[in-house]
Amino acid sequence: MNTSDTHNERMAKMTFSSVYPHYVTKVKKKDRTKEELHTVIEWLTCFNNKKLQELIKEKVTFDIFFKQATIHPNAHLITGMICGYRIEEIENKLTKQVRNHDKLVDELAKGKKMEKILRSE
C-alpha cells in the first residue's frame, strides 16, 4: 500500500510526546500497565525507560525517534491492519515503523499475551 507523501510527512513531523499519553490511556483503559507499554516500546526500539523519558522531554518527532531507535530484528513479523492500512504493504519506512508501533500498542490494549506481542520466530 502506498501512503501519500502528505501522510508520510505528517507522520514524520508528529512528536512522540504528543501521542505517548494516548498510548498510556489506551492500555490503562484495558487494564494493562504503563510498565507493559514500556516493555513493548523497548522491544521494538531498544529504548529503556530513561531514554524514552528523555525523548519525551525533548519532544522529538517520530522521524528522530525512529532514527535513534534500534529496531528489533523480528519487527518484520508484525503484520495485520492498523488505522486502515495493512502493515506489510506500507512502503514508506518511517510510516511502517510508526504503524508497527501502533499495532503493538493496539495488541497490548486488546489483551493479547505479552509473549505473542513480543514476536519471536
VENTAVEN-V83527 format. One line per field, one symbol per residue. psi: psi as a letter, one per 30 degrees, with the letter a starting at -180 (. if undefined). A space follows every 10 residues. Layout:
psi->???
This chain:
psi->kjlleeeeee eefkkefffe eeeeeeeefg hlleeeeeee eeeefgklee eeeeeeefhl leeeefeflj kkfgfffjla kkhgkjeffk ekeeeeeeee eeeeeeeefg gkkefeeikl .
